[in-house]
Amino acid sequence: QGRALKRVRNILKNPNVALIIDDYSEDWNELAYVLIQGSAHLVDALVDQGEEQRRAEALLREKYPQYEALLEPGCTVIRIAPSNVVSWGLTP
């Protein structure tokens, strides 16, 4: 079912992806972001007998308890292997 999603079909055609995480503020002096570029890989039951998928699913359920009711067992997870990371406005 996860492989029917448009974003998954796009990854199957072209695994080059970008992910941006921003911290928006009306005060532009407080804006910040992280941009991650890399190669996406589908992690599901079709890969490595589903072992990596089960680990990823368990981590998602642990971090986000609401996923217990939302995630279907065996759901497709997208893993990104970063090739470039850029940030702005962040302090260590």
N, C-alpha and C positions, 0 to 999 in steps of 0.2 A: 504494500500500500504506500509506503514512504517513497518508493521509486516513481510513483505517479505524480509527485509534487513537481511543479515547474522548476523550483530551485535545484532539485535533484537531477532532473533531466538536463538542466543547463550544465551542471557539474559533469555529467556523463559526456557531454559534448565538448566541454572546455573546463578543465579542472583549475584554471587560474582564477583566483578569487581575491577579494579585498573585503576586510571587515573593519568597520570603524566604530569605536566606542567613544562617545562624547559625554562631557559633563557640561551641560548647557546652563547658562545663567543670563539673566537680563543685564547684569553688569558684565560687559565684555572683557573687563580686566580679569574676570574669574573663569573665562572659557578655557577648556582643556580637551584634548582628544588623544587617542592612540589609534593609529592606522596600521593594520597588519595585512601584508600582502603575502600570498603563498599559493600552495597547491592543495586543493581539497580532495579528500578521500572519503568514500562512503564506508561506514562501519555498520555492517548488519549481519544477519545470519548467514549470508552468502560468503562472508569473508572469515577466514580462520575458524570455521565451525562456530562462529558467533561468540567466541570467548571475549574478544575486545569489546564487542557490542554489549555483552552482559555487564562487563565492568563499567562501561560508560553509562549505561542505563542505571545501574546501581548508584553511581556517583550523582547522577542527576536527581534521582529520587531522594537521596540523602540530603542534598543541598536544597532542593525545592520540594517539600512535603506535598504540596498541591499536585505535583506530577503523579502521585500515586494513583489518582483517579483519572488523570488525563493521558498518560503515556500508555500506549498499547505494548504489551510484551513483544520484544523483538523489533521495536521501532528502529528506523534508520537514523543513525547519528552521523553528523558531518565532522570530520577531523581535519584541521588545517595544519599543514606543515609550513611554518613561517619561513619566508625567504627575505623579507624586509619588514622592519618595524620602525615606525616614525611616531614621535609624540611631540606635543606642544602644550605648554602651560601647566605641566605637571611638576610637582616637587617631590623628591624622593622621601 
